[in-house]
Amino acid sequence: MKKFLTIIFLAITYIANAQENNRVIPVNFSYFGETILHPGIEIGYENTFYKGFNYTASIGTYIHQRNHVGLFLSGGLNWRHTFSFGYSPEIGLGLGYLHTWEHGGSTYKVDDDGNVSIKQKYGHPHFMPSIKLGVFGWDLREKTNIPMRINADAIAFGQYPFNNYILPNVALKVGVTYYFKLKQKELK
């Protein structure tokens, strides 16, 4: 877990240093509940590029007890409208990579001679398309000096291949986006 958090910290630092001309770096910290109740976390970055459109990049993980553990990298394109009083719903499409490992016991294999042995767990790679519906979003910057946005999003994502089909999943994402302010470098 320490390695995972170190990688996240280094990635956020790299993004912040790469964006010297921007004044803020929005970083999202969220609870990611696969099928709502299977706990996980997601940490991401977003950048608004045109009239409410933004792109995102995130990394996350979740645990589906006695079934599997998922680790994902995803990116998306979203549209958000922020009203003058702070309410900010959004919709979006995303693409990602999901890797899953069995959780809760050993997996066995039987060879041609009938011998049983424990199977190595390398996990399963999946393509992860997603649709986001942000029904609740509140941008606190509109009426206060707090550089934060609160959100609750419904996520539908696919897991492909899964027995040669796409397995539909749902998730609840609840979190905050904090807008880190950068100091502008002075021109000499």
C-alpha positions, -999 to 999 in steps of 0.1 A, spaced: 0 0 0 29 24 7 43 18 -28 8 26 -43 5 58 -23 41 68 -32 34 63 -69 2 84 -66 20 112 -48 48 112 -74 23 113 -103 4 143 -88 37 161 -82 47 154 -118 14 167 -131 17 198 -109 52 206 -121 42 200 -158 14 226 -156 35 257 -149 12 281 -167 -20 269 -149 -30 285 -117 -48 254 -101 -44 217 -103 -77 199 -96 -71 165 -79 -101 142 -70 -101 119 -40 -131 95 -41 -147 64 -26 -152 40 -55 -179 14 -46 -180 -13 -72 -217 -25 -72 -220 3 -47 -210 -18 -16 -176 -32 -25 -152 -6 -12 -124 10 -31 -107 43 -37 -99 64 -68 -75 93 -72 -76 114 -103 -67 146 -121 -90 168 -143 -83 196 -167 -110 219 -182 -102 228 -218 -134 243 -233 -166 257 -218 -174 230 -193 -156 202 -211 -128 185 -192 -107 154 -195 -97 132 -166 -71 106 -157 -74 84 -127 -61 53 -109 -82 32 -85 -88 -1 -68 -116 -20 -52 -122 -53 -34 -152 -75 -43 -151 -98 -12 -145 -135 -20 -146 -128 -57 -119 -105 -71 -97 -74 -65 -96 -48 -93 -70 -23 -101 -78 2 -129 -64 31 -149 -89 52 -168 -94 84 -187 -125 102 -197 -141 132 -214 -168 149 -194 -192 179 -198 -201 198 -166 -224 228 -162 -220 249 -130 -249 270 -120 -243 304 -103 -253 289 -69 -228 261 -72 -248 230 -83 -228 213 -110 -241 181 -127 -220 163 -153 -220 135 -178 -190 117 -193 -176 88 -213 -144 70 -204 -120 43 -215 -97 23 -192 -77 -8 -183 -89 -30 -155 -68 -59 -141 -85 -83 -117 -72 -110 -94 -92 -137 -76 -99 -129 -40 -106 -153 -12 -89 -186 -16 -66 -206 -39 -73 -216 -75 -64 -251 -85 -56 -268 -118 -56 -304 -128 -30 -317 -153 -35 -346 -179 -25 -372 -153 -51 -361 -128 -26 -343 -104 -40 -313 -86 -18 -282 -80 -22 -246 -70 -25 -223 -101 -4 -192 -103 -24 -160 -100 -14 -135 -127 -48 -120 -129 -70 -111 -158 -66 -80 -181 -98 -62 -192 -108 -33 -214 -130 -9 -193 -154 14 -212 -175 36 -189 -204 61 -187 -206 86 -159 -237 104 -147 -229 130 -121 -263 137 -105 -249 155 -75 -220 180 -78 -215 211 -57 -187 236 -65 -179 254 -33 -159 280 -52 -190 297 -65 -203 311 -32 -173 306 -8 -136 308 -9 -132 271 -4 -113 256 -34 -133 224 -35 -160 206 -54 -181 177 -38 -195 150 -61 -216 119 -62 -215 100 -95 -232 69 -109 -207 49 -130 -216 21 -154 -185 3 -167 -179 -28 -188 -154 -56 -181 -143 -71 -214 -135 -99 -220 -154 -119 -194 -162 -154 -207 -161 -140 -242 -187 -113 -234 -188 -79 -218 -198 -79 -181 -217 -48 -171 -209 -33 -137 -221 -3 -117 -203 18 -92 -209 47 -69 -182 74 -68 -184 99 -39 -156 123 -34 -141 158 -34 -120 176 -59 -95 200 -43 -81 228 -65 -44 231 -55 -31 266 -62 3 269 -78 27 298 -74 34 315 -107 70 316 -117 83 351 -122 97 359 -157 132 374 -156 
